[in-house]
């Protein structure tokens, strides 16, 4: 349909790393490895690992898995997610079934905690989706707009730093 999709991944940091300088990783499309699995499944590995292929986004405390998955029509594919990770699937083209749940274009499904093997099944027309997962931090979360910290006091400090031009 000629649409150009762009997605950003924002990673929540552990409390000990909250006030470190922001880090931005700009990844050119040529740097993202492609894996072709059986039945024509295409996987762009942005972060994490698929088989022996590792994505270019590294050095993140939550050890993210971030995949752009293209499933041809009526094809099933099983993704291995690290056991301790929590995650989601966002379908942005077509329709897919994850377990017993069908996700239409624009729908996000949250993976069950501890889902090591996630079976994805495309509709007859095929599907494209983002699968994201990361190691939970098990820390309190406070948020205000795009700012995510551990406490309301840290939110106020971050807003003050921003207003003072510190980042």
N, C-alpha and C positions, 0 to 999 in steps of 0.2 A: 503494500500500500504506500510505499515511498516515504514512510515516516523514519525519522532519525531519532533513535533513543539515546538518552544519556542518563546515567545513574551515578550518584555519589555514595560513598560509604563513609559514615562518620562513626568512629570507634570510641566507646566510653572507656576512659582510662581508670586504672586503680587509683584510690585516694592518694597514695604516695606520689603519683605522677601528675596530679591534677593541675598544679600551677607551673608546670614546665612550659617551655616555649612551644607554640603550636608547630606541628609538623605536617606538611602537605606533600603528598606524593603524586606528581603528575605523571601518569603512565600513558605513553603513546600507544596507539592501537597495535603497532608492529611489535611491541614488547610483550604483548599478551599471547601466551602460547595457546594453540588450538589442539585439542585431542579429538580424534575421530574414533568413536566406539562402534561396536557392532550395530548393524541395522541402520547405519547412516546417522547416528546420534552425534551431534557436534557440541563440544564443550570448550568454552573459552575460560581458562583458569586464571582468574584475576588475583586471588589470594588462596593460600592453602595448597593442597596437593590432590591430584587425580593420578593414581598409579605412580609412575616415576616422574611425572611432570609437575613442577612447582610454579606457582604464579609469581609475578614480579613484586607484589605488595608483601613486604616482610618486616620483621622486627616489631610486631604489634603484640602487646601484652595479652590480648584475648585470643591470640592464635586463630584469627578468622579463616573461614572457608567462604569464598565468594565466587560463585560460578555462574556463567551465562550459558544456559543449556538450550539447545535447539533439538526438538524431537520431531522426526517426520511423522506423518499421519499414522495413527493406530499403533505406534511403537511404544514399547515399555523399556524403561531403563532404571536401574537401581544405583543410587548414589550412596557411597559410604561416608557417613558423618562421624567425626570423633565422638565417642560415647559420652563424654562429659559436657559436650556442647549443647546449647539450645539454638533453635534456628527458625527460619521461615522460608516459604516459597512464594514468589510474586510472579504471577503469569501476566505477561504484557503483550503476548500475541497468541491467538487461538484459545484453546481450552485444554485442561489437563486434569487427570484424577491423581490424587495423592492419597493412597490407602483407599478409604471409602468416601472421601470428600472430593467433589468436583469443583474446580476453580475455573471460573470464566475469566476472560481478559479483564485486567484491572483488579483482580481479587488477590488477596494475600492470605495464605494459610500458615498458621503457626504449627511447627513440628512438635510432636510429643517429646517431652524431656527424655533423653537417653535413646532417641531413635538413631541407632547406628546405621541401619539400612533403610533408605527411603525409596520406595518404588514410585516412579513417575510414569504415567501412561497418558499419551497424547490422544486427543480426539481424532476423528478421521481426517481433519484438516491440518493436523500437526499443532505444535505449540512451542513457544519460546518463553523462558522464565529465568528469573534470578533465584538462585538458592544461596542463602546466607546463613552462616552459623558461627558461633563463637563461644568461648569458655566464659561462663557466668562469673561475675566478680563477687557476688553475695555481699554487696555493700549497699548502704542506703543511697537513694537517688533523689536529688532535688533538681527541678528544671524550671526554666523561665525562657520562653522563646527558644532560640537555638542554643542556649547555655545549659549545660548539664553538669552538675556538681554533686557533692555528697550532702551539703547542708545549705539552708537558706542564707547563712552568713557568707558562705563561699560564693553564692550567686551574687550577693550585693558587692562583694570584693571584685568579682570578675566584671561586673557592669561598670564599677568605678574605674577599674583598670582600662577598660575599653574607652570610656568617656575621657580619660586622661591621655589617650593615645599610646598606651603601652603595648598594644598589639593591633 
